[in-house]
Amino acid sequence: MKHVHSMVVALDGESKCGKTTIVDGIKAEAIHQANHYAELSRQVQAEPRMMQYAHTAISRLVHNTAFNAVTNISAGNAYRAVALYAMREAAKGHPRASFEAADAGNVRKLLQTKGVIDLLQTGKAIGKNVSKVAQLPGVHQLCAQLFAEDVLAAYHADGGGNLVIVDARDPVGTLGRTESIGTAAGQIHPGSIMPLYIDTPTAVAADRMAGDYSDNLWTVLYRRHLDATRTDFPVRRPETLLDDADEYFGQFMGPLRDCVATPYRLDNDHRIDLDNVQWFAGLVALKAHDAAIYAENAVAA
């Protein structure tokens, strides 16, 4: 029986703040840590001087306290998929001026197409059109629906005990609007959400992008302006953020709270390099695993 609760690490931040890099780092570190514990278990099994019951107990402990799966989900892929869908519809002579919930099935099929995620991430035409398409009526509701469905499915897969790492503009708000957060069966428990806010200055974001700095700066400013001024659910900085990591992680060392924790602010300025990101990612992965064990043991008790 698993003794870990499903956890959601939810990364928020303005456009081009570096969420994807940190998401990838947390996932890689979580998998690395899980493999490390599994390797320790194999080493114990290979120790002939240890009694069989000890072998069995340690192996069971490692298995029962490991996440079933580590999954990352980006809301950006839903927006890029809608942009690609709109481009293909326009090519057929059916330009779209708005979207509705009924479009979810077609966009979902597109997202499930083999190799489409790489296309969504690297397609230059998609990248150029995604901000424009995102301004169309109904797009944010549609993408929120797709995003929430994916997060819920990953959270509850195989009976729970999973780590789900998500990035979006206001991921907690998006999950809340879709009624995905709550204490009822099939929802995401609010206390199992670890919200993080990546605070990256505009100039730093532009400097870290490939290509001409001036062009990058204009892109970042434009994307952030569109997000902040859009009609549906404009992006807002959380009103309350924690700068003290100990205070932040302390919110998860015990029974699950009935509310979402206050987000931690990562000051992702020019002093932060990839080594810092890897260290931070490893810390988040470790604390998420600790929190999952605390939470499940408290629930079981």
Contacts in CASP RR format, 6 or more apart in sequence:
PFRMAT RR
TARGET T0000
AUTHOR 0000-0000-0000
METHOD contacts of the structure
MODEL  1
MKHVHSMVVALDGESKCGKTTIVDGIKAEAIHQANHYAELSRQVQAEPRM
MQYAHTAISRLVHNTAFNAVTNISAGNAYRAVALYAMREAAKGHPRASFE
AADAGNVRKLLQTKGVIDLLQTGKAIGKNVSKVAQLPGVHQLCAQLFAED
VLAAYHADGGGNLVIVDARDPVGTLGRTESIGTAAGQIHPGSIMPLYIDT
PTAVAADRMAGDYSDNLWTVLYRRHLDATRTDFPVRRPETLLDDADEYFG
QFMGPLRDCVATPYRLDNDHRIDLDNVQWFAGLVALKAHDAAIYAENAVA
A
1 64 0 8 1.000
2 64 0 8 1.000
2 68 0 8 1.000
2 159 0 8 1.000
2 160 0 8 1.000
2 161 0 8 1.000
2 296 0 8 1.000
3 64 0 8 1.000
3 65 0 8 1.000
3 293 0 8 1.000
3 296 0 8 1.000
3 297 0 8 1.000
3 300 0 8 1.000
4 64 0 8 1.000
4 65 0 8 1.000
4 66 0 8 1.000
4 67 0 8 1.000
4 161 0 8 1.000
4 289 0 8 1.000
4 292 0 8 1.000
4 293 0 8 1.000
4 296 0 8 1.000
5 160 0 8 1.000
5 161 0 8 1.000
5 189 0 8 1.000
5 192 0 8 1.000
5 256 0 8 1.000
5 291 0 8 1.000
5 292 0 8 1.000
5 293 0 8 1.000
5 295 0 8 1.000
5 296 0 8 1.000
5 299 0 8 1.000
6 155 0 8 1.000
6 156 0 8 1.000
6 160 0 8 1.000
6 161 0 8 1.000
6 162 0 8 1.000
6 163 0 8 1.000
6 164 0 8 1.000
6 188 0 8 1.000
6 192 0 8 1.000
6 292 0 8 1.000
7 162 0 8 1.000
7 163 0 8 1.000
7 164 0 8 1.000
7 192 0 8 1.000
7 193 0 8 1.000
7 194 0 8 1.000
7 288 0 8 1.000
7 291 0 8 1.000
7 292 0 8 1.000
7 295 0 8 1.000
8 151 0 8 1.000
8 155 0 8 1.000
8 164 0 8 1.000
8 165 0 8 1.000
8 166 0 8 1.000
8 188 0 8 1.000
8 192 0 8 1.000
8 193 0 8 1.000
8 194 0 8 1.000
9 26 0 8 1.000
9 163 0 8 1.000
9 164 0 8 1.000
9 165 0 8 1.000
9 166 0 8 1.000
9 194 0 8 1.000
9 196 0 8 1.000
9 284 0 8 1.000
9 288 0 8 1.000
10 166 0 8 1.000
10 167 0 8 1.000
10 168 0 8 1.000
10 171 0 8 1.000
10 172 0 8 1.000
10 175 0 8 1.000
10 193 0 8 1.000
10 194 0 8 1.000
10 195 0 8 1.000
10 196 0 8 1.000
11 19 0 8 1.000
11 22 0 8 1.000
11 23 0 8 1.000
11 165 0 8 1.000
11 166 0 8 1.000
11 167 0 8 1.000
11 168 0 8 1.000
11 171 0 8 1.000
11 196 0 8 1.000
11 197 0 8 1.000
11 198 0 8 1.000
12 19 0 8 1.000
12 167 0 8 1.000
12 168 0 8 1.000
12 169 0 8 1.000
12 170 0 8 1.000
12 171 0 8 1.000
12 172 0 8 1.000
12 195 0 8 1.000
12 196 0 8 1.000
12 197 0 8 1.000
12 198 0 8 1.000
12 238 0 8 1.000
12 263 0 8 1.000
13 19 0 8 1.000
13 169 0 8 1.000
13 197 0 8 1.000
13 198 0 8 1.000
13 199 0 8 1.000
13 200 0 8 1.000
13 235 0 8 1.000
14 169 0 8 1.000
14 200 0 8 1.000
14 205 0 8 1.000
14 224 0 8 1.000
14 227 0 8 1.000
14 235 0 8 1.000
15 169 0 8 1.000
15 205 0 8 1.000
15 220 0 8 1.000
15 223 0 8 1.000
15 224 0 8 1.000
15 227 0 8 1.000
16 200 0 8 1.000
16 205 0 8 1.000
16 206 0 8 1.000
16 209 0 8 1.000
16 219 0 8 1.000
16 220 0 8 1.000
16 223 0 8 1.000
16 224 0 8 1.000
17 198 0 8 1.000
17 199 0 8 1.000
17 200 0 8 1.000
17 205 0 8 1.000
17 268 0 8 1.000
18 198 0 8 1.000
18 200 0 8 1.000
18 205 0 8 1.000
18 208 0 8 1.000
18 268 0 8 1.000
19 167 0 8 1.000
19 198 0 8 1.000
20 74 0 8 1.000
20 167 0 8 1.000
21 274 0 8 1.000
21 277 0 8 1.000
22 167 0 8 1.000
22 196 0 8 1.000
22 198 0 8 1.000
22 266 0 8 1.000
22 277 0 8 1.000
22 280 0 8 1.000
22 281 0 8 1.000
23 72 0 8 1.000
23 74 0 8 1.000
23 165 0 8 1.000
23 166 0 8 1.000
23 167 0 8 1.000
24 72 0 8 1.000
25 277 0 8 1.000
25 278 0 8 1.000
25 281 0 8 1.000
25 282 0 8 1.000
26 72 0 8 1.000
26 165 0 8 1.000
26 281 0 8 1.000
26 282 0 8 1.000
26 284 0 8 1.000
26 285 0 8 1.000
26 288 0 8 1.000
27 70 0 8 1.000
27 71 0 8 1.000
27 72 0 8 1.000
27 165 0 8 1.000
28 281 0 8 1.000
29 278 0 8 1.000
29 281 0 8 1.000
29 282 0 8 1.000
29 284 0 8 1.000
29 285 0 8 1.000
29 286 0 8 1.000
30 67 0 8 1.000
30 70 0 8 1.000
30 163 0 8 1.000
30 165 0 8 1.000
30 282 0 8 1.000
30 285 0 8 1.000
30 288 0 8 1.000
30 289 0 8 1.000
31 70 0 8 1.000
33 282 0 8 1.000
33 285 0 8 1.000
33 286 0 8 1.000
33 289 0 8 1.000
34 66 0 8 1.000
34 67 0 8 1.000
34 70 0 8 1.000
37 62 0 8 1.000
37 65 0 8 1.000
37 66 0 8 1.000
38 62 0 8 1.000
38 66 0 8 1.000
40 62 0 8 1.000
41 58 0 8 1.000
41 59 0 8 1.000
41 62 0 8 1.000
41 63 0 8 1.000
44 50 0 8 1.000
44 54 0 8 1.000
44 55 0 8 1.000
44 58 0 8 1.000
44 59 0 8 1.000
45 55 0 8 1.000
45 59 0 8 1.000
47 55 0 8 1.000
65 289 0 8 1.000
65 293 0 8 1.000
67 161 0 8 1.000
67 162 0 8 1.000
67 163 0 8 1.000
67 289 0 8 1.000
67 292 0 8 1.000
68 157 0 8 1.000
68 158 0 8 1.000
68 159 0 8 1.000
68 160 0 8 1.000
68 161 0 8 1.000
68 162 0 8 1.000
69 154 0 8 1.000
69 157 0 8 1.000
69 158 0 8 1.000
69 162 0 8 1.000
69 163 0 8 1.000
70 162 0 8 1.000
70 163 0 8 1.000
70 165 0 8 1.000
71 154 0 8 1.000
71 157 0 8 1.000
71 162 0 8 1.000
71 163 0 8 1.000
71 164 0 8 1.000
71 165 0 8 1.000
72 164 0 8 1.000
72 165 0 8 1.000
72 166 0 8 1.000
72 167 0 8 1.000
73 147 0 8 1.000
73 150 0 8 1.000
73 151 0 8 1.000
73 154 0 8 1.000
73 164 0 8 1.000
73 165 0 8 1.000
73 166 0 8 1.000
73 167 0 8 1.000
74 166 0 8 1.000
74 167 0 8 1.000
74 168 0 8 1.000
75 143 0 8 1.000
75 144 0 8 1.000
75 147 0 8 1.000
75 166 0 8 1.000
75 167 0 8 1.000
75 168 0 8 1.000
75 169 0 8 1.000
75 171 0 8 1.000
75 174 0 8 1.000
76 130 0 8 1.000
76 143 0 8 1.000
76 167 0 8 1.000
76 168 0 8 1.000
77 111 0 8 1.000
77 117 0 8 1.000
77 120 0 8 1.000
77 121 0 8 1.000
78 107 0 8 1.000
78 111 0 8 1.000
78 142 0 8 1.000
78 143 0 8 1.000
78 146 0 8 1.000
78 147 0 8 1.000
79 130 0 8 1.000
79 133 0 8 1.000
79 134 0 8 1.000
79 139 0 8 1.000
79 143 0 8 1.000
80 120 0 8 1.000
80 121 0 8 1.000
80 126 0 8 1.000
80 127 0 8 1.000
80 130 0 8 1.000
81 107 0 8 1.000
81 110 0 8 1.000
81 111 0 8 1.000
81 116 0 8 1.000
81 120 0 8 1.000
81 146 0 8 1.000
82 99 0 8 1.000
82 103 0 8 1.000
82 107 0 8 1.000
82 133 0 8 1.000
82 134 0 8 1.000
82 139 0 8 1.000
82 142 0 8 1.000
82 143 0 8 1.000
83 126 0 8 1.000
83 127 0 8 1.000
83 129 0 8 1.000
83 130 0 8 1.000
83 133 0 8 1.000
83 134 0 8 1.000
84 110 0 8 1.000
84 116 0 8 1.000
84 119 0 8 1.000
84 120 0 8 1.000
84 126 0 8 1.000
85 103 0 8 1.000
85 106 0 8 1.000
85 107 0 8 1.000
85 110 0 8 1.000
86 95 0 8 1.000
86 96 0 8 1.000
86 129 0 8 1.000
86 133 0 8 1.000
86 136 0 8 1.000
87 125 0 8 1.000
87 126 0 8 1.000
87 129 0 8 1.000
89 95 0 8 1.000
89 96 0 8 1.000
90 96 0 8 1.000
96 136 0 8 1.000
97 136 0 8 1.000
97 137 0 8 1.000
98 136 0 8 1.000
98 137 0 8 1.000
98 138 0 8 1.000
99 136 0 8 1.000
99 137 0 8 1.000
99 138 0 8 1.000
99 139 0 8 1.000
99 142 0 8 1.000
100 138 0 8 1.000
100 142 0 8 1.000
101 141 0 8 1.000
101 142 0 8 1.000
101 145 0 8 1.000
103 142 0 8 1.000
104 142 0 8 1.000
104 145 0 8 1.000
104 146 0 8 1.000
107 142 0 8 1.000
107 146 0 8 1.000
108 146 0 8 1.000
110 116 0 8 1.000
111 117 0 8 1.000
111 146 0 8 1.000
119 126 0 8 1.000
120 126 0 8 1.000
131 222 0 8 1.000
131 223 0 8 1.000
131 226 0 8 1.000
133 139 0 8 1.000
134 140 0 8 1.000
134 226 0 8 1.000
134 230 0 8 1.000
135 226 0 8 1.000
135 230 0 8 1.000
135 231 0 8 1.000
137 231 0 8 1.000
137 232 0 8 1.000
138 232 0 8 1.000
139 232 0 8 1.000
140 230 0 8 1.000
140 232 0 8 1.000
140 233 0 8 1.000
141 232 0 8 1.000
144 174 0 8 1.000
144 177 0 8 1.000
144 178 0 8 1.000
145 178 0 8 1.000
147 166 0 8 1.000
147 168 0 8 1.000
147 171 0 8 1.000
147 174 0 8 1.000
147 175 0 8 1.000
148 174 0 8 1.000
148 175 0 8 1.000
148 178 0 8 1.000
148 180 0 8 1.000
151 164 0 8 1.000
151 166 0 8 1.000
151 175 0 8 1.000
151 180 0 8 1.000
151 188 0 8 1.000
152 180 0 8 1.000
152 186 0 8 1.000
152 187 0 8 1.000
152 188 0 8 1.000
154 162 0 8 1.000
154 164 0 8 1.000
155 162 0 8 1.000
155 164 0 8 1.000
155 188 0 8 1.000
156 162 0 8 1.000
156 186 0 8 1.000
161 292 0 8 1.000
161 296 0 8 1.000
163 285 0 8 1.000
163 288 0 8 1.000
163 289 0 8 1.000
163 292 0 8 1.000
168 174 0 8 1.000
169 227 0 8 1.000
169 235 0 8 1.000
170 233 0 8 1.000
170 235 0 8 1.000
170 236 0 8 1.000
171 195 0 8 1.000
172 181 0 8 1.000
172 193 0 8 1.000
172 195 0 8 1.000
172 260 0 8 1.000
174 233 0 8 1.000
175 181 0 8 1.000
175 188 0 8 1.000
175 193 0 8 1.000
177 233 0 8 1.000
179 187 0 8 1.000
180 187 0 8 1.000
180 188 0 8 1.000
181 187 0 8 1.000
181 188 0 8 1.000
181 189 0 8 1.000
181 190 0 8 1.000
181 193 0 8 1.000
181 260 0 8 1.000
182 188 0 8 1.000
182 189 0 8 1.000
182 190 0 8 1.000
183 189 0 8 1.000
183 190 0 8 1.000
183 258 0 8 1.000
189 256 0 8 1.000
190 256 0 8 1.000
190 257 0 8 1.000
190 258 0 8 1.000
190 259 0 8 1.000
190 260 0 8 1.000
191 252 0 8 1.000
191 256 0 8 1.000
191 257 0 8 1.000
191 258 0 8 1.000
191 259 0 8 1.000
191 260 0 8 1.000
191 261 0 8 1.000
191 295 0 8 1.000
192 256 0 8 1.000
192 291 0 8 1.000
192 292 0 8 1.000
192 295 0 8 1.000
193 260 0 8 1.000
193 261 0 8 1.000
194 252 0 8 1.000
194 261 0 8 1.000
194 284 0 8 1.000
194 287 0 8 1.000
194 288 0 8 1.000
194 291 0 8 1.000
195 238 0 8 1.000
195 260 0 8 1.000
195 261 0 8 1.000
195 262 0 8 1.000
195 263 0 8 1.000
195 264 0 8 1.000
196 263 0 8 1.000
196 264 0 8 1.000
196 266 0 8 1.000
196 284 0 8 1.000
197 237 0 8 1.000
197 238 0 8 1.000
197 241 0 8 1.000
197 263 0 8 1.000
197 264 0 8 1.000
197 265 0 8 1.000
197 266 0 8 1.000
198 266 0 8 1.000
198 268 0 8 1.000
199 241 0 8 1.000
199 265 0 8 1.000
199 266 0 8 1.000
199 267 0 8 1.000
199 268 0 8 1.000
199 269 0 8 1.000
200 268 0 8 1.000
200 269 0 8 1.000
201 269 0 8 1.000
201 270 0 8 1.000
202 217 0 8 1.000
202 220 0 8 1.000
202 221 0 8 1.000
202 224 0 8 1.000
203 217 0 8 1.000
204 268 0 8 1.000
204 269 0 8 1.000
204 270 0 8 1.000
205 216 0 8 1.000
205 220 0 8 1.000
206 213 0 8 1.000
206 216 0 8 1.000
206 217 0 8 1.000
206 219 0 8 1.000
206 220 0 8 1.000
207 213 0 8 1.000
207 216 0 8 1.000
207 270 0 8 1.000
209 216 0 8 1.000
209 219 0 8 1.000
209 220 0 8 1.000
224 235 0 8 1.000
227 234 0 8 1.000
227 235 0 8 1.000
228 234 0 8 1.000
228 235 0 8 1.000
228 236 0 8 1.000
238 263 0 8 1.000
240 262 0 8 1.000
240 263 0 8 1.000
241 262 0 8 1.000
241 263 0 8 1.000
241 264 0 8 1.000
241 265 0 8 1.000
242 248 0 8 1.000
242 262 0 8 1.000
242 263 0 8 1.000
242 264 0 8 1.000
242 265 0 8 1.000
243 264 0 8 1.000
243 265 0 8 1.000
243 267 0 8 1.000
245 264 0 8 1.000
245 283 0 8 1.000
248 261 0 8 1.000
248 262 0 8 1.000
248 263 0 8 1.000
248 264 0 8 1.000
249 264 0 8 1.000
249 287 0 8 1.000
249 291 0 8 1.000
251 257 0 8 1.000
251 261 0 8 1.000
251 262 0 8 1.000
252 261 0 8 1.000
252 287 0 8 1.000
252 290 0 8 1.000
252 291 0 8 1.000
252 294 0 8 1.000
252 295 0 8 1.000
253 290 0 8 1.000
253 291 0 8 1.000
253 294 0 8 1.000
254 291 0 8 1.000
254 294 0 8 1.000
254 295 0 8 1.000
254 298 0 8 1.000
255 294 0 8 1.000
255 295 0 8 1.000
255 298 0 8 1.000
255 299 0 8 1.000
256 295 0 8 1.000
256 298 0 8 1.000
256 299 0 8 1.000
266 272 0 8 1.000
266 280 0 8 1.000
END
